[in-house]
Amino acid sequence: MTKNVLITGTSTGLGRSVALSLTASGWRVFAGVRKTADARALSAEAEGDLVPLVLDVAKPDSVRRAVEELTAVTGGELHGLINNAGVYLGGPLELMQPEEIDLTFAVNVIGLLALTRACLPMLRATQGRIINISSISGLIAMPGVSVYAASKHAVEAITDSLRVELHPFGIKVVAVEPGGIKTPIWEKGAKRDAAMPDDAATAKLRDLYAPLVKLLQKLNARPGGLPPQDVARVVIEALESAKPKNRYLVGNDAKSLALLRRLPDALRDRAIIAKVWR
């Protein structure tokens, strides 16, 4: 029996790795991409049944068209939905632009909700599974990523709520919470840093937040983290396991940061302040 899975954000990084791995292992993968050029490149590399699907989760019309196409091709049966599409835009809140805040929530939260809602009839038909790609930032919010962390905390809340809400229909809902992953997202961050306005007001704010800004720039310029293939293996386990965990914390950095949640607020804040504002 052919099993159908939809993955968003497959042009690069984790989504691409998961899509190619699942295709090679026999799944029929509907790979969400925003550009036709990315669709062609992904199809050329795939070994198996991969169907590119032009899909921008931040655009309701795009979601509607993609789900209509998916329903027609699959006969209304979807066995897995992997909500991977995401935006990372970091920085002190005062340096964030309103459109960057809007985009983060449009993709990471509103888009995830809209696509999941539209796919539920197909998932209910198969007792399928939803995998939400969260982040360690969904568990603990560090300085300089307030907007991104807020969006990933929302993903955690959505996952926890739907896990119980959809239980009567046999739909399991799982969160995967990686730390750093070596993907082009960091290069995009570095380019954004370089393109930041150099007006007097922005310069003043950058001076005020200089230690934090420099730390974030350093992370963008020299990212660490796991190869996307390592995280992809965990995502696939979460999709295929007969008894998946509710959440998968991935990477030593994520596991170390997660320990901070056990500290009282005062101690945790003191530890982070000493690291960032030293």
Secondary structure, 3 states (H helix, E strand, C coil): CCCEEEECCCCCHHHHHHHHHHHHCCCEEEEEECCHHHHHHHHHHCCCCEEEEECCCCCHHHHHHHHHHHHHHHCCCCCEEEECCCCCCCCCHHHCCHHHHHHHHHHHHHHHHHHHHHHHHHHHHHCCEEEEECCHHHCCCCCCCHHHHHHHHHHHHHHHHHHHHCHHHCCEEEEEEECCECCCHHHHHHHHHHCCCCCHHHHHHHHHCHHHHHHHHHHHHCCCCECHHHHHHHHHHHHHCCCCCCEEEECHHHHHHHHHHHCCHHHHHHHHHHHHCC
